[in-house]
Amino acid sequence: MGRLLRPPRKGSVVVIEFADGLHEYVTTPVKRVLQLCGQDTYYVQTANSSYRLEVRSSESGVVDHPVAN
């Protein structure tokens, strides 16, 4: 598990910081962000892959509801 450093947005990369604080995962630029209605589950499509993200808490101050473009 990790934490999002910023919300996923079209044209930017998704950065996930791992719990150890020493490692990050960075995706290619985001093409599409979809949210399941009424849930904190997002599907992010990048230039190379697709990801499923579940927001479990907002303690870190990350925005829970990114704007889909």
CHARMM internal coordinates of N, CA and C (Angstrom, degrees):
IC EDIT
DIST 1 N 1 CA 1.4427
DIST 1 CA 1 C 1.5154
ANGL 1 N 1 CA 1 C 109.08
DIST 1 C 2 N 1.3021
ANGL 1 CA 1 C 2 N 113.84
DIHE 1 N 1 CA 1 C 2 N 153.51
DIST 2 N 2 CA 1.4523
ANGL 1 C 2 N 2 CA 120.16
DIHE 1 CA 1 C 2 N 2 CA 178.41
DIST 2 CA 2 C 1.5179
ANGL 2 N 2 CA 2 C 109.53
DIHE 1 C 2 N 2 CA 2 C -147.06
DIST 2 C 3 N 1.3074
ANGL 2 CA 2 C 3 N 114.30
DIHE 2 N 2 CA 2 C 3 N -172.37
DIST 3 N 3 CA 1.4687
ANGL 2 C 3 N 3 CA 118.66
DIHE 2 CA 2 C 3 N 3 CA 179.03
DIST 3 CA 3 C 1.5158
ANGL 3 N 3 CA 3 C 108.73
DIHE 2 C 3 N 3 CA 3 C -130.50
DIST 3 C 4 N 1.3189
ANGL 3 CA 3 C 4 N 114.74
DIHE 3 N 3 CA 3 C 4 N 141.55
DIST 4 N 4 CA 1.4530
ANGL 3 C 4 N 4 CA 120.26
DIHE 3 CA 3 C 4 N 4 CA 177.70
DIST 4 CA 4 C 1.5201
ANGL 4 N 4 CA 4 C 109.44
DIHE 3 C 4 N 4 CA 4 C -73.36
DIST 4 C 5 N 1.3201
ANGL 4 CA 4 C 5 N 116.58
DIHE 4 N 4 CA 4 C 5 N 132.06
DIST 5 N 5 CA 1.4560
ANGL 4 C 5 N 5 CA 119.68
DIHE 4 CA 4 C 5 N 5 CA 177.31
DIST 5 CA 5 C 1.5164
ANGL 5 N 5 CA 5 C 111.81
DIHE 4 C 5 N 5 CA 5 C -82.88
DIST 5 C 6 N 1.3260
ANGL 5 CA 5 C 6 N 116.78
DIHE 5 N 5 CA 5 C 6 N -24.11
DIST 6 N 6 CA 1.4629
ANGL 5 C 6 N 6 CA 122.32
DIHE 5 CA 5 C 6 N 6 CA 174.64
DIST 6 CA 6 C 1.5241
ANGL 6 N 6 CA 6 C 107.80
DIHE 5 C 6 N 6 CA 6 C -155.68
DIST 6 C 7 N 1.3114
ANGL 6 CA 6 C 7 N 117.15
DIHE 6 N 6 CA 6 C 7 N 155.40
DIST 7 N 7 CA 1.4603
ANGL 6 C 7 N 7 CA 119.67
DIHE 6 CA 6 C 7 N 7 CA -177.81
DIST 7 CA 7 C 1.5329
ANGL 7 N 7 CA 7 C 111.63
DIHE 6 C 7 N 7 CA 7 C -65.43
DIST 7 C 8 N 1.3333
ANGL 7 CA 7 C 8 N 117.92
DIHE 7 N 7 CA 7 C 8 N 148.76
DIST 8 N 8 CA 1.4648
ANGL 7 C 8 N 8 CA 119.51
DIHE 7 CA 7 C 8 N 8 CA 177.40
DIST 8 CA 8 C 1.5265
ANGL 8 N 8 CA 8 C 110.47
DIHE 7 C 8 N 8 CA 8 C -70.48
DIST 8 C 9 N 1.3213
ANGL 8 CA 8 C 9 N 116.51
DIHE 8 N 8 CA 8 C 9 N 132.65
DIST 9 N 9 CA 1.4624
ANGL 8 C 9 N 9 CA 122.42
DIHE 8 CA 8 C 9 N 9 CA 179.25
DIST 9 CA 9 C 1.5183
ANGL 9 N 9 CA 9 C 109.41
DIHE 8 C 9 N 9 CA 9 C -139.82
DIST 9 C 10 N 1.3021
ANGL 9 CA 9 C 10 N 114.89
DIHE 9 N 9 CA 9 C 10 N 147.22
DIST 10 N 10 CA 1.4575
ANGL 9 C 10 N 10 CA 120.94
DIHE 9 CA 9 C 10 N 10 CA 179.82
DIST 10 CA 10 C 1.5315
ANGL 10 N 10 CA 10 C 110.13
DIHE 9 C 10 N 10 CA 10 C -56.99
DIST 10 C 11 N 1.3347
ANGL 10 CA 10 C 11 N 115.88
DIHE 10 N 10 CA 10 C 11 N 131.28
DIST 11 N 11 CA 1.4592
ANGL 10 C 11 N 11 CA 121.50
DIHE 10 CA 10 C 11 N 11 CA 177.92
DIST 11 CA 11 C 1.5115
ANGL 11 N 11 CA 11 C 115.16
DIHE 10 C 11 N 11 CA 11 C 91.82
DIST 11 C 12 N 1.3426
ANGL 11 CA 11 C 12 N 117.53
DIHE 11 N 11 CA 11 C 12 N -18.79
DIST 12 N 12 CA 1.4690
ANGL 11 C 12 N 12 CA 119.94
DIHE 11 CA 11 C 12 N 12 CA 178.98
DIST 12 CA 12 C 1.5243
ANGL 12 N 12 CA 12 C 109.56
DIHE 11 C 12 N 12 CA 12 C -104.07
DIST 12 C 13 N 1.3013
ANGL 12 CA 12 C 13 N 116.94
DIHE 12 N 12 CA 12 C 13 N 173.26
DIST 13 N 13 CA 1.4616
ANGL 12 C 13 N 13 CA 121.56
DIHE 12 CA 12 C 13 N 13 CA 177.94
DIST 13 CA 13 C 1.5243
ANGL 13 N 13 CA 13 C 109.41
DIHE 12 C 13 N 13 CA 13 C -96.18
DIST 13 C 14 N 1.3214
ANGL 13 CA 13 C 14 N 117.02
DIHE 13 N 13 CA 13 C 14 N 156.25
DIST 14 N 14 CA 1.4639
ANGL 13 C 14 N 14 CA 122.63
DIHE 13 CA 13 C 14 N 14 CA 174.09
DIST 14 CA 14 C 1.5204
ANGL 14 N 14 CA 14 C 107.08
DIHE 13 C 14 N 14 CA 14 C -95.99
DIST 14 C 15 N 1.3261
ANGL 14 CA 14 C 15 N 116.39
DIHE 14 N 14 CA 14 C 15 N 128.03
DIST 15 N 15 CA 1.4555
ANGL 14 C 15 N 15 CA 121.65
DIHE 14 CA 14 C 15 N 15 CA 178.95
DIST 15 CA 15 C 1.5238
ANGL 15 N 15 CA 15 C 108.26
DIHE 14 C 15 N 15 CA 15 C -116.73
DIST 15 C 16 N 1.3317
ANGL 15 CA 15 C 16 N 115.96
DIHE 15 N 15 CA 15 C 16 N 122.53
DIST 16 N 16 CA 1.4670
ANGL 15 C 16 N 16 CA 122.30
DIHE 15 CA 15 C 16 N 16 CA 178.34
DIST 16 CA 16 C 1.5113
ANGL 16 N 16 CA 16 C 108.04
DIHE 15 C 16 N 16 CA 16 C -116.24
DIST 16 C 17 N 1.3253
ANGL 16 CA 16 C 17 N 116.57
DIHE 16 N 16 CA 16 C 17 N 124.57
DIST 17 N 17 CA 1.4652
ANGL 16 C 17 N 17 CA 121.83
DIHE 16 CA 16 C 17 N 17 CA 177.94
DIST 17 CA 17 C 1.5219
ANGL 17 N 17 CA 17 C 108.10
DIHE 16 C 17 N 17 CA 17 C -97.97
DIST 17 C 18 N 1.3215
ANGL 17 CA 17 C 18 N 116.56
DIHE 17 N 17 CA 17 C 18 N 131.63
DIST 18 N 18 CA 1.4605
ANGL 17 C 18 N 18 CA 120.78
DIHE 17 CA 17 C 18 N 18 CA -180.00
DIST 18 CA 18 C 1.5183
ANGL 18 N 18 CA 18 C 110.64
DIHE 17 C 18 N 18 CA 18 C -81.97
DIST 18 C 19 N 1.3283
ANGL 18 CA 18 C 19 N 116.04
DIHE 18 N 18 CA 18 C 19 N 160.57
DIST 19 N 19 CA 1.4693
ANGL 18 C 19 N 19 CA 123.03
DIHE 18 CA 18 C 19 N 19 CA -173.25
DIST 19 CA 19 C 1.5324
ANGL 19 N 19 CA 19 C 113.23
DIHE 18 C 19 N 19 CA 19 C -57.30
DIST 19 C 20 N 1.3309
ANGL 19 CA 19 C 20 N 117.63
DIHE 19 N 19 CA 19 C 20 N -29.42
DIST 20 N 20 CA 1.4642
ANGL 19 C 20 N 20 CA 119.22
DIHE 19 CA 19 C 20 N 20 CA -178.93
DIST 20 CA 20 C 1.5249
ANGL 20 N 20 CA 20 C 112.58
DIHE 19 C 20 N 20 CA 20 C -72.25
DIST 20 C 21 N 1.3435
ANGL 20 CA 20 C 21 N 117.38
DIHE 20 N 20 CA 20 C 21 N -11.97
DIST 21 N 21 CA 1.4566
ANGL 20 C 21 N 21 CA 120.94
DIHE 20 CA 20 C 21 N 21 CA 178.73
DIST 21 CA 21 C 1.5167
ANGL 21 N 21 CA 21 C 114.32
DIHE 20 C 21 N 21 CA 21 C 75.39
DIST 21 C 22 N 1.3073
ANGL 21 CA 21 C 22 N 117.31
DIHE 21 N 21 CA 21 C 22 N -2.10
DIST 22 N 22 CA 1.4601
ANGL 21 C 22 N 22 CA 121.44
DIHE 21 CA 21 C 22 N 22 CA -176.39
DIST 22 CA 22 C 1.5229
ANGL 22 N 22 CA 22 C 112.92
DIHE 21 C 22 N 22 CA 22 C -103.64
DIST 22 C 23 N 1.3243
ANGL 22 CA 22 C 23 N 116.83
DIHE 22 N 22 CA 22 C 23 N -17.25
DIST 23 N 23 CA 1.4569
ANGL 22 C 23 N 23 CA 120.11
DIHE 22 CA 22 C 23 N 23 CA -174.48
DIST 23 CA 23 C 1.5215
ANGL 23 N 23 CA 23 C 110.86
DIHE 22 C 23 N 23 CA 23 C -123.93
DIST 23 C 24 N 1.3196
ANGL 23 CA 23 C 24 N 115.37
DIHE 23 N 23 CA 23 C 24 N 145.05
DIST 24 N 24 CA 1.4545
ANGL 23 C 24 N 24 CA 122.35
DIHE 23 CA 23 C 24 N 24 CA 175.80
DIST 24 CA 24 C 1.5218
ANGL 24 N 24 CA 24 C 109.28
DIHE 23 C 24 N 24 CA 24 C -130.63
DIST 24 C 25 N 1.3174
ANGL 24 CA 24 C 25 N 115.48
DIHE 24 N 24 CA 24 C 25 N 153.06
DIST 25 N 25 CA 1.4555
ANGL 24 C 25 N 25 CA 121.53
DIHE 24 CA 24 C 25 N 25 CA 173.35
DIST 25 CA 25 C 1.5171
ANGL 25 N 25 CA 25 C 106.01
DIHE 24 C 25 N 25 CA 25 C -118.62
DIST 25 C 26 N 1.3292
ANGL 25 CA 25 C 26 N 116.64
DIHE 25 N 25 CA 25 C 26 N 127.68
DIST 26 N 26 CA 1.4536
ANGL 25 C 26 N 26 CA 121.86
DIHE 25 CA 25 C 26 N 26 CA -178.48
DIST 26 CA 26 C 1.5240
ANGL 26 N 26 CA 26 C 108.31
DIHE 25 C 26 N 26 CA 26 C -122.34
DIST 26 C 27 N 1.3321
ANGL 26 CA 26 C 27 N 117.18
DIHE 26 N 26 CA 26 C 27 N 129.50
DIST 27 N 27 CA 1.4587
ANGL 26 C 27 N 27 CA 121.55
DIHE 26 CA 26 C 27 N 27 CA -179.95
DIST 27 CA 27 C 1.5288
ANGL 27 N 27 CA 27 C 110.50
DIHE 26 C 27 N 27 CA 27 C -90.44
DIST 27 C 28 N 1.3168
ANGL 27 CA 27 C 28 N 115.38
DIHE 27 N 27 CA 27 C 28 N 174.29
DIST 28 N 28 CA 1.4586
ANGL 27 C 28 N 28 CA 120.52
DIHE 27 CA 27 C 28 N 28 CA 168.76
DIST 28 CA 28 C 1.5348
ANGL 28 N 28 CA 28 C 107.36
DIHE 27 C 28 N 28 CA 28 C -76.64
DIST 28 C 29 N 1.3272
ANGL 28 CA 28 C 29 N 119.26
DIHE 28 N 28 CA 28 C 29 N 170.22
DIST 29 N 29 CA 1.4716
ANGL 28 C 29 N 29 CA 120.70
DIHE 28 CA 28 C 29 N 29 CA -177.02
DIST 29 CA 29 C 1.5305
ANGL 29 N 29 CA 29 C 113.52
DIHE 28 C 29 N 29 CA 29 C -56.41
DIST 29 C 30 N 1.3313
ANGL 29 CA 29 C 30 N 114.68
DIHE 29 N 29 CA 29 C 30 N 141.17
DIST 30 N 30 CA 1.4631
ANGL 29 C 30 N 30 CA 122.79
DIHE 29 CA 29 C 30 N 30 CA -177.87
DIST 30 CA 30 C 1.5288
ANGL 30 N 30 CA 30 C 110.26
DIHE 29 C 30 N 30 CA 30 C -75.84
DIST 30 C 31 N 1.3369
ANGL 30 CA 30 C 31 N 115.81
DIHE 30 N 30 CA 30 C 31 N 132.55
DIST 31 N 31 CA 1.4560
ANGL 30 C 31 N 31 CA 121.66
DIHE 30 CA 30 C 31 N 31 CA 176.13
DIST 31 CA 31 C 1.5221
ANGL 31 N 31 CA 31 C 111.29
DIHE 30 C 31 N 31 CA 31 C -98.39
DIST 31 C 32 N 1.3573
ANGL 31 CA 31 C 32 N 117.16
DIHE 31 N 31 CA 31 C 32 N -33.90
DIST 32 N 32 CA 1.4613
ANGL 31 C 32 N 32 CA 121.15
DIHE 31 CA 31 C 32 N 32 CA -174.17
DIST 32 CA 32 C 1.5203
ANGL 32 N 32 CA 32 C 110.30
DIHE 31 C 32 N 32 CA 32 C -154.52
DIST 32 C 33 N 1.3401
ANGL 32 CA 32 C 33 N 116.85
DIHE 32 N 32 CA 32 C 33 N 141.96
DIST 33 N 33 CA 1.4682
ANGL 32 C 33 N 33 CA 123.13
DIHE 32 CA 32 C 33 N 33 CA 174.65
DIST 33 CA 33 C 1.5190
ANGL 33 N 33 CA 33 C 107.32
DIHE 32 C 33 N 33 CA 33 C -126.75
DIST 33 C 34 N 1.3347
ANGL 33 CA 33 C 34 N 116.54
DIHE 33 N 33 CA 33 C 34 N 124.51
DIST 34 N 34 CA 1.4627
ANGL 33 C 34 N 34 CA 122.39
DIHE 33 CA 33 C 34 N 34 CA 177.47
DIST 34 CA 34 C 1.5199
ANGL 34 N 34 CA 34 C 108.89
DIHE 33 C 34 N 34 CA 34 C -122.06
DIST 34 C 35 N 1.3376
ANGL 34 CA 34 C 35 N 117.37
DIHE 34 N 34 CA 34 C 35 N 142.46
DIST 35 N 35 CA 1.4614
ANGL 34 C 35 N 35 CA 122.07
DIHE 34 CA 34 C 35 N 35 CA 178.23
DIST 35 CA 35 C 1.5129
ANGL 35 N 35 CA 35 C 108.86
DIHE 34 C 35 N 35 CA 35 C -120.55
DIST 35 C 36 N 1.3385
ANGL 35 CA 35 C 36 N 116.84
DIHE 35 N 35 CA 35 C 36 N 136.63
DIST 36 N 36 CA 1.4641
ANGL 35 C 36 N 36 CA 120.71
DIHE 35 CA 35 C 36 N 36 CA 173.43
DIST 36 CA 36 C 1.5219
ANGL 36 N 36 CA 36 C 108.15
DIHE 35 C 36 N 36 CA 36 C -69.75
DIST 36 C 37 N 1.2922
ANGL 36 CA 36 C 37 N 116.70
DIHE 36 N 36 CA 36 C 37 N 134.13
DIST 37 N 37 CA 1.4614
ANGL 36 C 37 N 37 CA 122.90
DIHE 36 CA 36 C 37 N 37 CA -177.22
DIST 37 CA 37 C 1.5317
ANGL 37 N 37 CA 37 C 111.13
DIHE 36 C 37 N 37 CA 37 C -57.90
DIST 37 C 38 N 1.3356
ANGL 37 CA 37 C 38 N 115.67
DIHE 37 N 37 CA 37 C 38 N 124.69
DIST 38 N 38 CA 1.4555
ANGL 37 C 38 N 38 CA 121.01
DIHE 37 CA 37 C 38 N 38 CA 176.25
DIST 38 CA 38 C 1.5118
ANGL 38 N 38 CA 38 C 115.30
DIHE 37 C 38 N 38 CA 38 C 74.71
DIST 38 C 39 N 1.3283
ANGL 38 CA 38 C 39 N 118.02
DIHE 38 N 38 CA 38 C 39 N 9.69
DIST 39 N 39 CA 1.4638
ANGL 38 C 39 N 39 CA 120.97
DIHE 38 CA 38 C 39 N 39 CA -179.05
DIST 39 CA 39 C 1.5193
ANGL 39 N 39 CA 39 C 109.96
DIHE 38 C 39 N 39 CA 39 C -130.47
DIST 39 C 40 N 1.3186
ANGL 39 CA 39 C 40 N 115.85
DIHE 39 N 39 CA 39 C 40 N 163.23
DIST 40 N 40 CA 1.4572
ANGL 39 C 40 N 40 CA 121.38
DIHE 39 CA 39 C 40 N 40 CA 175.62
DIST 40 CA 40 C 1.5215
ANGL 40 N 40 CA 40 C 110.08
DIHE 39 C 40 N 40 CA 40 C -99.33
DIST 40 C 41 N 1.3308
ANGL 40 CA 40 C 41 N 115.80
DIHE 40 N 40 CA 40 C 41 N 47.09
DIST 41 N 41 CA 1.4563
ANGL 40 C 41 N 41 CA 122.22
DIHE 40 CA 40 C 41 N 41 CA 176.83
DIST 41 CA 41 C 1.5189
ANGL 41 N 41 CA 41 C 107.90
DIHE 40 C 41 N 41 CA 41 C -116.96
DIST 41 C 42 N 1.3256
ANGL 41 CA 41 C 42 N 115.94
DIHE 41 N 41 CA 41 C 42 N 127.32
DIST 42 N 42 CA 1.4537
ANGL 41 C 42 N 42 CA 122.13
DIHE 41 CA 41 C 42 N 42 CA -177.39
DIST 42 CA 42 C 1.5198
ANGL 42 N 42 CA 42 C 109.98
DIHE 41 C 42 N 42 CA 42 C -121.49
DIST 42 C 43 N 1.3102
ANGL 42 CA 42 C 43 N 115.43
DIHE 42 N 42 CA 42 C 43 N 146.89
DIST 43 N 43 CA 1.4638
ANGL 42 C 43 N 43 CA 122.18
DIHE 42 CA 42 C 43 N 43 CA 171.84
DIST 43 CA 43 C 1.5177
ANGL 43 N 43 CA 43 C 106.36
DIHE 42 C 43 N 43 CA 43 C -115.62
DIST 43 C 44 N 1.3159
ANGL 43 CA 43 C 44 N 115.58
DIHE 43 N 43 CA 43 C 44 N 124.05
DIST 44 N 44 CA 1.4587
ANGL 43 C 44 N 44 CA 121.57
DIHE 43 CA 43 C 44 N 44 CA -176.82
DIST 44 CA 44 C 1.5174
ANGL 44 N 44 CA 44 C 108.43
DIHE 43 C 44 N 44 CA 44 C -117.10
DIST 44 C 45 N 1.3180
ANGL 44 CA 44 C 45 N 116.22
DIHE 44 N 44 CA 44 C 45 N 124.35
DIST 45 N 45 CA 1.4560
ANGL 44 C 45 N 45 CA 121.21
DIHE 44 CA 44 C 45 N 45 CA 176.48
DIST 45 CA 45 C 1.5208
ANGL 45 N 45 CA 45 C 107.78
DIHE 44 C 45 N 45 CA 45 C -105.73
DIST 45 C 46 N 1.3367
ANGL 45 CA 45 C 46 N 116.00
DIHE 45 N 45 CA 45 C 46 N 127.04
DIST 46 N 46 CA 1.4576
ANGL 45 C 46 N 46 CA 121.30
DIHE 45 CA 45 C 46 N 46 CA 177.28
DIST 46 CA 46 C 1.5241
ANGL 46 N 46 CA 46 C 108.64
DIHE 45 C 46 N 46 CA 46 C -110.46
DIST 46 C 47 N 1.3077
ANGL 46 CA 46 C 47 N 116.09
DIHE 46 N 46 CA 46 C 47 N -176.48
DIST 47 N 47 CA 1.4647
ANGL 46 C 47 N 47 CA 120.80
DIHE 46 CA 46 C 47 N 47 CA 179.14
DIST 47 CA 47 C 1.5204
ANGL 47 N 47 CA 47 C 111.63
DIHE 46 C 47 N 47 CA 47 C -61.83
DIST 47 C 48 N 1.3352
ANGL 47 CA 47 C 48 N 118.00
DIHE 47 N 47 CA 47 C 48 N -29.69
DIST 48 N 48 CA 1.4628
ANGL 47 C 48 N 48 CA 121.64
DIHE 47 CA 47 C 48 N 48 CA -174.77
DIST 48 CA 48 C 1.5121
ANGL 48 N 48 CA 48 C 115.62
DIHE 47 C 48 N 48 CA 48 C -115.75
DIST 48 C 49 N 1.3410
ANGL 48 CA 48 C 49 N 119.10
DIHE 48 N 48 CA 48 C 49 N -20.39
DIST 49 N 49 CA 1.4703
ANGL 48 C 49 N 49 CA 121.09
DIHE 48 CA 48 C 49 N 49 CA -171.13
DIST 49 CA 49 C 1.5142
ANGL 49 N 49 CA 49 C 111.66
DIHE 48 C 49 N 49 CA 49 C -150.19
DIST 49 C 50 N 1.3313
ANGL 49 CA 49 C 50 N 114.75
DIHE 49 N 49 CA 49 C 50 N 173.86
DIST 50 N 50 CA 1.4647
ANGL 49 C 50 N 50 CA 122.44
DIHE 49 CA 49 C 50 N 50 CA 172.18
DIST 50 CA 50 C 1.5259
ANGL 50 N 50 CA 50 C 107.93
DIHE 49 C 50 N 50 CA 50 C -125.15
DIST 50 C 51 N 1.3360
ANGL 50 CA 50 C 51 N 116.45
DIHE 50 N 50 CA 50 C 51 N 144.12
DIST 51 N 51 CA 1.4605
ANGL 50 C 51 N 51 CA 121.66
DIHE 50 CA 50 C 51 N 51 CA -176.50
DIST 51 CA 51 C 1.5158
ANGL 51 N 51 CA 51 C 109.15
DIHE 50 C 51 N 51 CA 51 C -132.61
DIST 51 C 52 N 1.3250
ANGL 51 CA 51 C 52 N 115.59
DIHE 51 N 51 CA 51 C 52 N 149.68
DIST 52 N 52 CA 1.4631
ANGL 51 C 52 N 52 CA 122.69
DIHE 51 CA 51 C 52 N 52 CA 172.65
DIST 52 CA 52 C 1.5211
ANGL 52 N 52 CA 52 C 106.28
DIHE 51 C 52 N 52 CA 52 C -112.89
DIST 52 C 53 N 1.3283
ANGL 52 CA 52 C 53 N 117.14
DIHE 52 N 52 CA 52 C 53 N 122.25
DIST 53 N 53 CA 1.4618
ANGL 52 C 53 N 53 CA 121.93
DIHE 52 CA 52 C 53 N 53 CA -178.87
DIST 53 CA 53 C 1.5196
ANGL 53 N 53 CA 53 C 108.88
DIHE 52 C 53 N 53 CA 53 C -117.37
DIST 53 C 54 N 1.3326
ANGL 53 CA 53 C 54 N 116.27
DIHE 53 N 53 CA 53 C 54 N 132.62
DIST 54 N 54 CA 1.4645
ANGL 53 C 54 N 54 CA 122.07
DIHE 53 CA 53 C 54 N 54 CA 175.19
DIST 54 CA 54 C 1.5124
ANGL 54 N 54 CA 54 C 108.18
DIHE 53 C 54 N 54 CA 54 C -114.72
DIST 54 C 55 N 1.3258
ANGL 54 CA 54 C 55 N 116.45
DIHE 54 N 54 CA 54 C 55 N 123.48
DIST 55 N 55 CA 1.4560
ANGL 54 C 55 N 55 CA 121.68
DIHE 54 CA 54 C 55 N 55 CA 176.77
DIST 55 CA 55 C 1.5178
ANGL 55 N 55 CA 55 C 106.93
DIHE 54 C 55 N 55 CA 55 C -89.53
DIST 55 C 56 N 1.3175
ANGL 55 CA 55 C 56 N 116.43
DIHE 55 N 55 CA 55 C 56 N 116.88
DIST 56 N 56 CA 1.4771
ANGL 55 C 56 N 56 CA 119.96
DIHE 55 CA 55 C 56 N 56 CA -176.38
DIST 56 CA 56 C 1.5158
ANGL 56 N 56 CA 56 C 112.80
DIHE 55 C 56 N 56 CA 56 C -101.76
DIST 56 C 57 N 1.3104
ANGL 56 CA 56 C 57 N 117.74
DIHE 56 N 56 CA 56 C 57 N -24.12
DIST 57 N 57 CA 1.4617
ANGL 56 C 57 N 57 CA 120.84
DIHE 56 CA 56 C 57 N 57 CA 174.59
DIST 57 CA 57 C 1.5127
ANGL 57 N 57 CA 57 C 108.25
DIHE 56 C 57 N 57 CA 57 C -160.61
DIST 57 C 58 N 1.3177
ANGL 57 CA 57 C 58 N 115.23
DIHE 57 N 57 CA 57 C 58 N 160.40
DIST 58 N 58 CA 1.4581
ANGL 57 C 58 N 58 CA 119.57
DIHE 57 CA 57 C 58 N 58 CA 179.27
DIST 58 CA 58 C 1.5220
ANGL 58 N 58 CA 58 C 110.72
DIHE 57 C 58 N 58 CA 58 C -114.90
DIST 58 C 59 N 1.3223
ANGL 58 CA 58 C 59 N 117.25
DIHE 58 N 58 CA 58 C 59 N 26.64
DIST 59 N 59 CA 1.4560
ANGL 58 C 59 N 59 CA 121.48
DIHE 58 CA 58 C 59 N 59 CA -177.91
DIST 59 CA 59 C 1.5229
ANGL 59 N 59 CA 59 C 112.31
DIHE 58 C 59 N 59 CA 59 C -59.74
DIST 59 C 60 N 1.3293
ANGL 59 CA 59 C 60 N 117.20
DIHE 59 N 59 CA 59 C 60 N -30.28
DIST 60 N 60 CA 1.4541
ANGL 59 C 60 N 60 CA 120.49
DIHE 59 CA 59 C 60 N 60 CA -176.91
DIST 60 CA 60 C 1.5209
ANGL 60 N 60 CA 60 C 112.86
DIHE 59 C 60 N 60 CA 60 C -79.17
DIST 60 C 61 N 1.3477
ANGL 60 CA 60 C 61 N 116.88
DIHE 60 N 60 CA 60 C 61 N -5.98
DIST 61 N 61 CA 1.4471
ANGL 60 C 61 N 61 CA 119.93
DIHE 60 CA 60 C 61 N 61 CA 179.66
DIST 61 CA 61 C 1.5119
ANGL 61 N 61 CA 61 C 113.45
DIHE 60 C 61 N 61 CA 61 C 88.60
DIST 61 C 62 N 1.3093
ANGL 61 CA 61 C 62 N 118.10
DIHE 61 N 61 CA 61 C 62 N 6.95
DIST 62 N 62 CA 1.4538
ANGL 61 C 62 N 62 CA 121.29
DIHE 61 CA 61 C 62 N 62 CA 177.89
DIST 62 CA 62 C 1.5192
ANGL 62 N 62 CA 62 C 109.13
DIHE 61 C 62 N 62 CA 62 C -71.83
DIST 62 C 63 N 1.3129
ANGL 62 CA 62 C 63 N 117.22
DIHE 62 N 62 CA 62 C 63 N 139.48
DIST 63 N 63 CA 1.4543
ANGL 62 C 63 N 63 CA 121.26
DIHE 62 CA 62 C 63 N 63 CA 179.00
DIST 63 CA 63 C 1.5092
ANGL 63 N 63 CA 63 C 109.33
DIHE 62 C 63 N 63 CA 63 C -65.47
DIST 63 C 64 N 1.3339
ANGL 63 CA 63 C 64 N 117.70
DIHE 63 N 63 CA 63 C 64 N 129.48
DIST 64 N 64 CA 1.4628
ANGL 63 C 64 N 64 CA 122.14
DIHE 63 CA 63 C 64 N 64 CA -177.06
DIST 64 CA 64 C 1.5187
ANGL 64 N 64 CA 64 C 112.87
DIHE 63 C 64 N 64 CA 64 C -77.01
DIST 64 C 65 N 1.3295
ANGL 64 CA 64 C 65 N 118.60
DIHE 64 N 64 CA 64 C 65 N -28.14
DIST 65 N 65 CA 1.4533
ANGL 64 C 65 N 65 CA 120.08
DIHE 64 CA 64 C 65 N 65 CA -171.69
DIST 65 CA 65 C 1.5242
ANGL 65 N 65 CA 65 C 110.91
DIHE 64 C 65 N 65 CA 65 C -125.94
DIST 65 C 66 N 1.3471
ANGL 65 CA 65 C 66 N 116.65
DIHE 65 N 65 CA 65 C 66 N 84.97
DIST 66 N 66 CA 1.4654
ANGL 65 C 66 N 66 CA 118.88
DIHE 65 CA 65 C 66 N 66 CA 178.34
DIST 66 CA 66 C 1.5293
ANGL 66 N 66 CA 66 C 110.52
DIHE 65 C 66 N 66 CA 66 C -68.26
DIST 66 C 67 N 1.2936
ANGL 66 CA 66 C 67 N 115.47
DIHE 66 N 66 CA 66 C 67 N 153.64
DIST 67 N 67 CA 1.4575
ANGL 66 C 67 N 67 CA 121.11
DIHE 66 CA 66 C 67 N 67 CA -179.39
DIST 67 CA 67 C 1.5252
ANGL 67 N 67 CA 67 C 108.73
DIHE 66 C 67 N 67 CA 67 C -82.20
DIST 67 C 68 N 1.3215
ANGL 67 CA 67 C 68 N 116.74
DIHE 67 N 67 CA 67 C 68 N 125.66
DIST 68 N 68 CA 1.4676
ANGL 67 C 68 N 68 CA 121.26
DIHE 67 CA 67 C 68 N 68 CA 178.20
DIST 68 CA 68 C 1.5170
ANGL 68 N 68 CA 68 C 108.66
DIHE 67 C 68 N 68 CA 68 C -82.78
DIST 68 C 69 N 1.3323
ANGL 68 CA 68 C 69 N 115.50
DIHE 68 N 68 CA 68 C 69 N 129.14
DIST 69 N 69 CA 1.4705
ANGL 68 C 69 N 69 CA 120.11
DIHE 68 CA 68 C 69 N 69 CA 179.93
DIST 69 CA 69 C 1.4990
ANGL 69 N 69 CA 69 C 110.97
DIHE 68 C 69 N 69 CA 69 C -104.07
END
COOR INIT
IC SEED 1 N 1 CA 1 C
IC BUILD
